[in-house]
Amino acid sequence: MSTVFVWATGQDDNLGDSALRRGYLNALRRRGALVIWRGRASAGFISGLGLQIGDSHSGSYFRWYVSALLRAAYSKTEVAVNAGEVPVSRRGALRMATLTPLILICRLRGGGGLWYGAAVPNPLSNNGFAVPYRIVASICNVVRVREASSCLVLGERKLMPDWAFGLGTPTEDWRPIAERPLITLLLRGDRAKPTVEWLTWFDKLAVELDLTPTVVVQVGRDYLLAQELSDRHAPAEYTAWFVDQHSEQESTVRDVYSRSAVVVSDRLHALIFAASEGAVPLGWVESSRGKVASHFDAVGMDWVGRYEGKTPDSLPILNRSQLDDLLIQLGDRITVARHELCMLIDDLALG
């Protein structure tokens, strides 16, 4: 068994960031005791990490780093690089540069580096900053990416499902379609607002499928747009609040997804949460930029991002028969994704 020093920082108002890291931490515990760097995370974010007895965590990168160096000097130690999205930047390059000697020192006593679920978008400029990322990937014992475009930065690597696919309700316990009266909408508040034409498409989809619109918030900064959307669809069910406790808010949105037949969003992890609760995820949002498609293509759900970023006039209106077909595909693909994650966790346990 190793001591595993895990980089697990994320956006403090983003349920997806805490959830995917919870999945990562759950897997890494099979490897050994965890020492987690969580940065300046709030108590609410930490609640979403699902920390357990025996875990230790620190907000200080310096203390976490020095502790890892000292541990590596006399026992098997591993460094687990962040499974969240890590964009190429000057600051990120410096972080990777500091991890390089640490991982090399860990390798001297049989440890090393792990990077399961890497997501490094290909930079449009400043490609020189990508070099430390490639170096870290080259010296890690194992690197798996969660979407194919990360290979442009990290080199050719095997794909794996996002850790969040392993969370949520078992497929055999999903509600049947007859008990799913909702179509849920969740849109990013940091991009252009949806056009009238797109909202009209969403309304037509809800009518065709005979579903009631509802609005949720999975990222705190989306709150104001969610209020506008819910006002537009009044008196639809409205759950567009955001509480600081990630564990509580995640329970709320998962309950809505479990009662939804369809979830439409440009938030990647809203769609992953939805899929893991048995709701058909659709990333068919005009302001999307390809992130949804790349992650769902990796798990064989190519319909999710098929119309991502398209104009409203190119978006189809699903009928009930098509929805039933997608529900069958969803169950099959989630089963396969969870099996793949279980296999990775078994590999971690073997060391």
C-alpha positions in Angstrom: 0.0 0.0 0.0 1.1 3.5 -0.8 0.5 6.9 0.7 -1.3 8.8 -2.1 -1.0 12.6 -2.3 -4.0 13.8 -4.3 -4.4 17.1 -6.1 -8.1 17.7 -5.8 -8.8 21.4 -6.2 -11.9 22.6 -8.1 -14.3 25.4 -8.7 -16.0 26.1 -5.4 -19.5 26.7 -6.8 -19.5 23.7 -9.2 -21.1 20.4 -8.1 -19.5 18.6 -11.0 -16.0 19.5 -9.8 -16.6 18.1 -6.3 -18.4 15.0 -7.6 -15.9 13.8 -10.1 -13.1 14.3 -7.5 -15.2 12.2 -5.0 -15.3 9.4 -7.6 -11.5 9.8 -8.0 -10.9 9.8 -4.3 -13.1 6.7 -3.8 -11.0 4.8 -6.4 -7.6 6.0 -5.0 -8.5 4.8 -1.5 -8.0 1.3 -2.9 -4.4 2.3 -3.4 -3.6 3.5 0.1 -4.1 6.4 2.6 -5.0 9.7 1.1 -3.4 13.1 1.7 -5.5 15.6 -0.3 -4.6 19.1 -1.4 -8.0 20.9 -1.8 -6.8 24.5 -2.0 -9.1 27.2 -0.6 -12.1 25.0 -0.9 -15.1 26.0 1.2 -16.8 23.7 3.7 -19.6 23.3 1.1 -17.2 22.1 -1.6 -15.4 19.7 0.8 -18.8 18.2 1.7 -19.1 17.1 -1.9 -15.7 15.3 -1.8 -17.1 12.6 0.6 -14.0 12.6 2.8 -13.7 9.6 5.1 -12.0 8.7 8.3 -8.3 8.2 7.6 -8.2 10.9 4.9 -6.1 14.0 5.6 -6.4 17.2 3.7 -4.7 20.6 3.5 -5.4 24.0 1.9 -1.7 24.8 1.5 0.1 23.5 -1.6 3.4 24.1 0.1 2.6 22.0 3.2 1.1 19.3 1.0 4.2 19.3 -1.3 6.7 19.2 1.6 4.8 16.4 3.3 4.9 14.4 0.1 8.7 15.0 -0.3 9.3 13.8 3.3 7.1 10.8 2.9 8.8 9.8 -0.4 12.2 9.8 1.3 11.4 6.7 3.3 8.3 4.9 2.0 6.3 4.2 -1.1 4.5 7.4 -2.1 2.4 8.3 -5.1 1.1 11.6 -6.5 -2.3 11.6 -8.1 -2.7 14.5 -10.5 -6.0 16.4 -10.7 -8.8 14.5 -12.5 -10.6 17.7 -13.3 -10.1 19.9 -16.3 -6.6 21.5 -16.1 -6.3 24.1 -18.9 -2.8 25.0 -20.2 -1.7 28.3 -18.6 1.4 29.9 -17.1 0.2 29.2 -13.6 -0.6 25.6 -14.5 2.7 25.1 -16.2 4.5 26.2 -13.0 2.4 23.8 -11.0 3.3 20.9 -13.4 7.0 22.0 -13.2 7.0 21.6 -9.4 5.3 18.1 -9.7 8.0 16.8 -12.0 10.8 16.4 -9.4 8.3 15.2 -6.8 7.1 12.4 -9.0 10.6 11.4 -9.9 11.6 11.3 -6.3 8.6 9.1 -5.5 9.6 6.7 -8.2 12.9 6.0 -6.4 11.0 4.0 -3.8 8.6 2.2 -6.0 6.0 5.0 -6.1 5.4 7.6 -8.8 2.6 9.5 -10.5 -1.0 8.6 -11.4 -3.2 10.6 -13.7 -6.6 9.0 -14.1 -9.2 11.1 -15.9 -6.9 13.8 -17.3 -8.6 16.6 -19.2 -6.2 19.1 -20.8 -7.9 21.2 -23.5 -5.6 21.9 -26.5 -4.4 25.5 -26.2 -5.0 27.8 -29.1 -1.9 29.8 -28.1 1.0 29.7 -25.7 1.8 26.1 -26.6 5.1 26.4 -24.8 3.2 26.3 -21.5 2.0 22.8 -22.5 5.5 21.3 -22.2 5.5 20.8 -18.4 2.1 19.0 -18.8 3.6 16.6 -21.3 6.6 16.0 -19.1 4.4 15.1 -16.1 2.3 12.8 -18.3 5.5 11.1 -19.6 6.8 10.3 -16.1 3.6 9.2 -14.5 3.1 5.4 -14.1 -0.4 5.6 -15.6 -2.2 8.3 -17.6 -5.8 7.9 -18.8 -7.7 10.7 -20.5 -11.4 11.3 -20.3 -11.7 12.8 -23.8 -9.7 12.3 -26.9 -8.5 15.9 -27.6 -6.4 15.8 -24.4 -4.1 13.5 -26.4 -3.1 16.5 -28.5 -1.3 17.9 -25.4 -0.4 14.7 -23.4 0.4 12.3 -26.2 -1.5 9.2 -27.2 -3.4 7.8 -24.2 -6.2 5.4 -23.5 -9.7 6.8 -22.9 -11.7 6.3 -19.7 -15.1 7.5 -18.6 -15.3 10.6 -16.4 -15.3 9.5 -12.7 -18.8 11.0 -12.3 -20.3 8.3 -14.5 -19.7 5.9 -11.6 -21.8 7.9 -9.2 -25.6 8.0 -8.9 -28.4 5.4 -8.9 -27.8 1.8 -10.1 -29.4 1.3 -13.5 -31.7 -1.5 -12.1 -33.1 1.1 -9.7 -33.9 3.8 -12.2 -37.5 5.0 -12.3 -39.5 3.8 -15.3 -40.3 6.3 -18.0 -43.9 6.5 -16.8 -42.7 8.0 -13.6 -40.6 10.7 -15.3 -42.9 13.6 -16.1 -40.2 16.3 -16.3 -37.9 17.8 -19.0 -35.2 19.7 -17.1 -33.3 22.7 -18.4 -29.9 23.9 -17.1 -27.8 26.5 -18.9 -24.5 28.2 -18.3 -24.9 31.7 -17.0 -21.4 32.8 -18.3 -22.3 32.6 -22.0 -24.7 34.3 -24.4 -28.3 33.9 -23.3 -30.4 31.4 -25.4 -32.1 32.9 -28.4 -35.9 33.1 -28.8 -35.6 30.5 -31.5 -33.7 28.1 -29.3 -36.2 28.5 -26.5 -39.0 27.9 -28.9 -37.3 24.6 -30.0 -37.1 23.6 -26.3 -40.8 24.4 -25.8 -41.8 22.3 -28.8 -39.7 19.4 -27.6 -41.5 19.5 -24.2 -44.9 19.6 -25.9 -44.1 16.8 -28.3 -42.9 14.6 -25.4 -45.7 15.7 -23.1 -43.2 16.7 -20.4 -43.3 19.5 -17.8 -40.3 21.9 -17.9 -38.3 22.4 -14.8 -35.1 24.4 -14.1 -32.2 23.5 -11.8 -28.9 25.0 -10.8 -25.8 22.9 -10.6 -23.2 25.7 -10.7 -23.8 28.7 -8.5 -22.9 31.3 -11.0 -25.8 30.1 -13.3 -28.4 31.2 -10.7 -29.6 34.4 -12.3 -30.1 32.9 -15.8 -31.9 30.0 -14.1 -34.3 32.4 -12.5 -35.1 34.0 -15.8 -35.7 30.7 -17.5 -37.9 29.5 -14.7 -39.9 32.7 -14.8 -40.4 32.2 -18.5 -41.7 28.6 -18.0 -43.9 29.4 -15.0 -45.8 27.7 -13.5 -43.3 24.9 -14.2 -41.6 23.2 -11.3 -38.8 25.5 -10.1 -35.8 24.3 -8.2 -33.4 27.0 -9.3 -31.7 27.7 -6.0 -28.2 26.9 -5.0 -27.2 26.0 -1.4 -23.6 26.1 -0.3 -23.4 22.5 0.8 -22.5 20.5 -2.3 -23.7 17.3 -0.8 -27.2 18.7 -0.2 -27.4 20.5 -3.5 -26.3 17.4 -5.4 -29.0 15.4 -3.7 -31.6 18.0 -4.8 -30.6 18.0 -8.5 -30.2 14.2 -8.6 -33.8 13.9 -7.3 -35.0 16.1 -10.1 -33.0 14.2 -12.7 -34.4 10.9 -11.4 -37.9 12.3 -12.2 -36.9 13.6 -15.6 -37.2 11.9 -18.9 -34.8 14.4 -20.6 -32.2 16.9 -19.4 -31.1 19.6 -21.8 -27.9 21.4 -20.8 -24.5 22.8 -21.9 -23.0 21.9 -18.5 -21.0 18.7 -18.9 -21.6 17.3 -15.5 -25.3 18.2 -15.4 -25.6 15.9 -18.3 -23.4 13.2 -16.7 -25.5 13.4 -13.5 -28.6 13.2 -15.5 -27.3 10.1 -17.4 -26.3 8.5 -14.2 -29.9 8.9 -12.9 -31.5 7.5 -16.0 -32.6 10.7 -17.8 -31.7 11.1 -21.5 -29.0 13.8 -21.7 -29.1 16.3 -24.6 -26.3 18.7 -25.1 -28.1 20.4 -28.0 -27.4 24.0 -27.0 -26.4 26.7 -29.5 -23.7 28.3 -27.4 -21.9 25.0 -26.7 -18.3 24.6 -27.8 -17.7 20.8 -28.2 -16.8 19.8 -24.6 -20.0 17.8 -24.1 -19.5 15.9 -27.3 -15.9 15.0 -26.6 -16.7 13.5 -23.2 -19.8 11.6 -24.2 -18.3 10.3 -27.4 -15.6 8.7 -25.2 -18.3 6.5 -23.6 -20.2 5.7 -26.8 -23.1 8.2 -26.4 -22.6 10.1 -29.6 -26.1 11.5 -29.7 -25.6 13.7 -26.6 -23.3 16.2 -28.4 -24.4 15.5 -32.0 -26.1 18.9 -32.3 -24.0 20.8 -29.8 -23.4 24.3 -31.0 -25.9 24.1 -33.8 -28.5 26.6 -34.8 -32.1 26.0 -33.6 -33.4 25.4 -37.1 -31.2 22.3 -37.3 -32.3 20.7 -34.1 -34.7 17.8 -34.3 -37.8 17.3 -32.2 -37.7 13.9 -30.7 -40.9 11.8 -30.5 -41.7 9.2 -27.8 -40.5 6.3 -29.9 -37.1 7.9 -30.4 -36.9 8.8 -26.7 -37.6 5.1 -25.8 -34.7 4.1 -28.1 -32.3 6.5 -26.4 -33.3 5.3 -23.0 -32.4 1.8 -23.9 -29.0 3.0 -25.3 -28.5 5.1 -22.2 -28.9 2.1 -19.9 -26.5 0.0 -21.9 -23.8 2.7 -22.1 -23.9 3.6 -18.4 -23.6 -0.1 -17.6 -20.5 -0.4 -19.8 -19.0 2.9 -18.5 -19.4 1.8 -14.9 -17.9 -1.6 -15.7 -14.8 0.1 -17.1 -14.5 2.3 -14.0 -14.8 -0.8 -11.8 -12.0 -2.4 -13.8 -9.8 0.6 -13.3 -10.5 0.6 -9.6 -9.5 -3.1 -9.4 -6.3 -2.2 -11.2 -5.6 0.5 -8.6 -6.2 -2.0 -5.8 -3.6 -4.3 -7.3 -1.0 -1.6 -7.2 
